[in-house]
């Protein structure tokens, strides 16, 4: 994939949207994707940090803590990518991204944080696979493009909500059309495979 394609919001969201067109599956993702990211950030708190990472901490209260961890880096790197894709939507996503990092770092202070994070993580992945298998009728996007699917998922569900609230209706319409074309191609290829068998 060309670098220009990585920065093309329409192309990236068309890829992702082609795997997430069923309403129930989208709702499952709207609930589970932020929890998957948050639980990863909680679990990543325990990873040993290289010495080149700055040892910066700020404890706001029992529920919000800033600390440079792998989860913090993941959250802010993905947010930077979202700013390159769609700056206004990324700005609207920023409070959610920051809150995810701060609450994950604070939650990681609990003795049982890793067990809880792993249960949430596993349950949400299972729910998403059920959403794809039962409702979408198509394998998850991560089986075709794992990096694109994992990195885009939080932003995609954020944009799903924004589009429902009237954000950039022209882009939303373009994406619906593009996704429809991709789904038609997928269904045609399935039909071709069945006829060939």
C-alpha positions in Angstrom: 0.0 0.0 0.0 1.4 3.4 -1.0 2.1 6.0 1.7 -0.5 8.3 0.1 -3.1 5.6 0.6 -2.2 5.4 4.3 -3.1 9.1 4.6 -6.3 8.9 2.5 -9.2 8.9 4.9 -11.7 7.9 2.3 -9.6 4.9 1.2 -8.8 3.7 4.7 -12.4 4.0 6.0 -13.7 2.3 2.9 -11.5 -0.7 3.6 -12.6 -0.8 7.2 -16.3 0.0 6.4 -16.5 -2.9 3.9 -16.1 -5.3 6.9 -18.5 -3.4 9.2 -21.8 -2.7 7.4 -24.2 -4.6 9.6 -25.8 -2.4 12.3 -25.5 -5.0 15.1 -21.8 -5.6 14.3 -21.2 -1.9 14.2 -22.8 -1.5 17.7 -20.7 -4.3 19.0 -17.6 -2.5 17.7 -18.7 0.8 19.1 -18.8 -0.8 22.5 -15.9 -3.2 22.3 -13.2 -1.4 20.4 -12.6 1.4 23.0 -12.6 -1.3 25.7 -10.0 -3.3 23.8 -7.8 -0.3 23.4 -8.2 0.6 27.1 -7.6 -2.9 28.4 -4.5 -3.1 26.2 -3.3 0.2 27.7 -3.9 -1.2 31.2 -2.0 -4.4 30.4 0.8 -2.5 28.7 1.5 -0.6 31.9 3.4 -3.6 33.3 5.7 -4.0 30.3 9.3 -3.1 31.2 10.1 0.4 29.8 13.4 1.1 28.0 15.6 3.6 29.7 15.3 6.1 26.8 11.6 6.7 27.7 11.3 9.7 30.0 10.1 8.9 33.5 7.3 11.4 33.5 4.4 11.0 35.9 1.5 13.1 37.1 -1.1 11.8 39.4 -4.3 13.9 39.0 -6.4 11.8 41.4 -7.2 8.1 42.0 -8.9 7.8 38.6 -6.6 9.8 36.3 -2.8 9.4 36.0 -0.4 10.4 33.3 2.7 8.3 32.9 4.8 7.5 29.9 4.1 3.8 29.2 3.8 1.7 26.0 0.0 2.2 26.3 0.5 6.0 26.4 2.8 5.8 23.4 0.3 3.7 21.5 -2.5 6.0 22.3 -0.7 9.1 21.2 0.9 7.6 18.1 -2.5 6.5 16.9 -4.0 9.9 17.7 -1.2 11.5 15.6 -2.1 9.3 12.7 -5.8 10.2 13.0 -4.8 13.9 12.9 -3.1 13.2 9.5 -6.2 11.4 8.2 -9.0 13.7 9.4 -7.9 16.6 11.7 -11.3 17.8 12.8 -12.5 14.3 13.7 -9.2 13.7 15.5 -9.6 16.9 17.5 -13.0 15.7 18.6 -11.5 12.2 19.4 -8.7 13.7 21.5 -10.5 13.9 24.8 -11.5 10.3 24.5 -8.0 9.2 23.7 -6.5 11.2 26.6 -9.1 9.9 29.0 -8.4 6.3 27.9 -4.7 6.7 28.6 -5.2 8.6 32.0 -7.8 6.1 33.3 -5.8 3.1 32.1 -2.7 4.3 33.9 -4.7 4.9 37.1 -6.5 1.6 36.9 -3.1 -0.2 36.5 -2.4 0.8 40.1 -4.8 -1.8 41.3 -3.4 -5.2 42.3 -5.9 -7.0 40.1 -5.6 -4.7 37.1 -4.0 -7.3 34.8 -6.6 -10.0 35.4 -9.5 -7.6 34.8 -7.9 -6.1 31.7 -7.3 -9.6 30.2 -11.0 -10.6 30.9 -12.3 -7.4 29.3 -9.9 -7.8 26.3 -10.8 -11.4 25.7 -14.5 -10.9 26.1 -14.5 -7.9 23.7 -12.5 -9.9 21.1 -14.9 -12.8 21.3 -17.9 -10.4 21.0 -16.4 -8.9 17.8 -15.8 -12.3 16.3 -19.4 -13.2 17.0 -20.5 -9.9 15.4 -18.5 -10.8 12.3 -19.5 -14.4 12.1 -23.2 -14.1 13.0 -24.2 -10.6 11.9 -21.7 -9.5 9.3 -21.3 -12.8 7.7 -17.7 -11.9 6.8 -14.3 -12.5 8.5 -12.9 -9.6 10.4 -10.8 -7.0 8.6 -7.8 -8.0 10.7 -7.5 -11.2 8.7 -6.8 -9.2 5.5 -4.9 -6.2 7.0 -4.1 -6.6 10.7 -2.3 -3.3 11.1 -4.9 -1.2 9.3 -7.7 -2.9 11.1 -6.2 -2.5 14.6 -5.0 1.0 14.1 -8.2 2.3 12.4 -10.7 0.6 14.6 -10.9 3.2 17.3 -11.1 6.1 14.8 -13.7 4.2 12.7 -16.1 3.7 15.6 -15.6 7.4 16.6 -16.4 8.4 13.0 -19.5 6.1 13.0 -20.9 8.1 15.9 -19.9 11.4 14.4 -21.5 10.5 11.0 -24.8 9.6 12.9 -24.6 13.1 14.5 -24.3 14.8 11.0 -20.6 15.2 10.7 -19.4 15.7 7.1 -22.4 14.4 5.3 -20.7 14.5 1.9 -17.9 12.3 3.1 -20.3 10.0 4.8 -22.3 9.6 1.5 -19.1 9.0 -0.4 -18.0 6.3 2.1 -21.4 4.6 2.0 -21.2 4.4 -1.8 -17.5 3.2 -1.8 -18.3 0.6 0.9 -21.3 -0.6 -1.1 -19.1 -1.1 -4.2 -16.5 -3.1 -2.0 -19.2 -5.3 -0.5 -20.7 -5.9 -4.0 -17.2 -7.0 -5.2 -16.8 -9.3 -2.2 -20.2 -10.9 -2.8 -19.5 -11.4 -6.5 -16.2 -13.1 -5.7 -18.0 -15.4 -3.2 -20.6 -16.2 -5.9 -17.8 -16.9 -8.4 -16.1 -19.2 -6.0 -19.3 -21.1 -5.4 -20.0 -21.5 -9.1 -16.4 -22.7 -9.7 -16.6 -25.3 -7.0 
